[in-house]
Amino acid sequence: MTQTNTPRLWQRVALLSLSLLLLFSLVGCFSMTDTEALWKDAKYTEDTSFGEGAKTVTVTVTAGEKSIVFTLKTDSDMLGDALMAHGLLEGDMGDFGLYVKRVNGILADYDVDKTYWALYIGEDYALTGVDTTPVTDGGVYSLVRSK
């Protein structure tokens, strides 16, 4: 019997399997988490302060596992106006007021993926929309991407 340097079929299959396993492992390392994907279009990714005005409010924005806090100084009477003045809020006007679709550039669209922006005043779910929620000095608000 003569010995050859040609790899046997099982060696080729094993090498191909290991190569594919390595490739899929590397792809997994570079893929974004759900939270990273949500925040990829965000205008701000760290706590930020804006504006000048007599009233100061904080607005926490939460999407996925990440939250940031905006501190706003404003003279606006309504929270929606204060947020829109700094480009932090986008949406469509409807029969019930502003339907918020983007907060800080992050999309929540019920028609697309059953998500929406929930507004909280302090710890309580707001009974008003963002455009009809009065700004109170020292107010604490949250916008949470919800399903």
C-alpha positions in Angstrom: 0.0 0.0 0.0 1.2 3.4 -0.8 0.6 6.3 1.4 -0.9 9.5 -0.1 -1.0 13.1 1.1 -4.5 13.5 -0.1 -6.9 14.1 2.9 -9.6 11.6 3.3 -13.2 12.5 2.9 -13.9 12.5 6.7 -11.0 14.9 7.2 -12.5 17.3 4.6 -15.9 17.1 6.2 -14.5 17.8 9.6 -12.4 20.8 8.4 -15.4 22.2 6.6 -17.6 21.8 9.7 -15.1 23.5 11.9 -14.7 26.4 9.4 -18.5 26.9 9.3 -18.7 26.8 13.1 -16.0 29.4 13.4 -17.7 31.6 10.7 -21.1 31.5 12.5 -19.5 32.2 15.9 -17.8 35.3 14.5 -21.0 36.5 12.9 -22.7 36.2 16.3 -20.0 38.3 17.9 -20.6 41.2 15.5 -24.4 41.2 15.5 -26.3 43.9 17.4 -28.4 43.2 20.5 -32.0 44.3 20.4 -31.2 47.3 22.6 -28.2 48.3 20.4 -30.5 48.0 17.3 -33.1 50.3 19.0 -30.5 52.9 19.9 -28.6 53.0 16.6 -30.7 55.9 15.3 -30.8 57.8 18.6 -29.7 61.4 18.5 -28.3 61.2 22.1 -26.9 58.2 23.8 -25.9 59.8 27.1 -27.6 62.0 29.7 -27.9 65.6 28.2 -29.1 69.0 29.3 -31.0 71.5 27.1 -32.4 75.0 27.1 -32.9 78.0 29.1 -36.0 78.8 31.0 -37.7 79.3 34.4 -38.8 75.6 34.8 -36.5 72.6 35.0 -37.8 69.1 34.3 -36.2 65.7 33.8 -37.3 63.3 31.2 -36.1 59.7 31.2 -36.2 57.9 27.9 -36.1 54.1 28.0 -35.9 51.7 25.0 -34.9 48.1 25.5 -32.5 47.8 28.4 -31.1 51.3 28.1 -32.2 54.6 29.6 -30.9 58.1 29.4 -32.1 61.3 31.2 -32.7 64.7 29.6 -32.7 67.7 31.8 -34.7 70.5 30.2 -34.9 74.2 31.2 -37.9 75.6 29.6 -40.6 78.3 29.6 -43.0 76.0 27.6 -46.4 75.2 29.2 -46.7 71.7 27.7 -44.2 68.9 27.8 -44.6 68.0 24.1 -43.6 71.6 23.2 -40.5 71.5 25.4 -39.4 68.2 23.9 -40.1 69.3 20.3 -38.2 72.5 20.8 -35.0 70.4 21.1 -35.9 67.9 18.4 -36.5 65.1 20.9 -40.0 64.2 19.8 -41.7 63.4 16.5 -45.2 62.2 15.6 -48.4 62.7 13.8 -51.4 64.8 14.9 -54.6 62.9 15.2 -58.1 63.1 16.6 -56.7 62.5 20.1 -53.6 64.8 19.9 -50.0 64.0 19.1 -49.3 60.3 18.3 -45.7 60.0 19.3 -43.7 57.9 16.9 -40.1 58.9 17.7 -38.4 59.9 20.9 -34.7 60.9 20.6 -34.8 59.4 17.1 -36.0 56.0 18.4 -39.0 54.6 16.6 -42.0 53.0 18.2 -44.9 52.4 15.8 -47.8 50.3 16.8 -48.8 49.7 13.2 -45.3 48.2 12.4 -44.4 46.2 15.5 -47.0 46.8 18.2 -44.8 49.2 20.1 -45.7 52.6 21.4 -44.3 55.4 23.6 -45.8 55.2 27.1 -45.7 58.5 29.1 -45.3 58.5 32.9 -45.6 61.4 35.3 -43.4 60.5 38.2 -44.2 56.8 38.8 -47.7 57.0 37.4 -48.9 56.2 33.9 -50.1 59.5 32.4 -53.7 60.0 31.7 -52.8 62.8 29.3 -50.9 62.9 26.1 -47.5 64.4 25.8 -48.9 67.5 24.1 -51.5 68.0 26.9 -49.2 67.3 29.9 -48.4 70.5 31.7 -44.7 71.3 32.5 -44.2 71.8 36.2 -41.0 73.0 37.7 -39.1 70.1 39.1 -41.3 67.6 37.2 -40.1 64.1 36.5 -41.4 62.4 33.4 -40.6 59.2 31.5 -41.1 58.0 28.0 -40.8 54.3 27.8 -40.9 52.2 24.6 -43.5 49.6 25.4 -45.3 46.7 23.8 
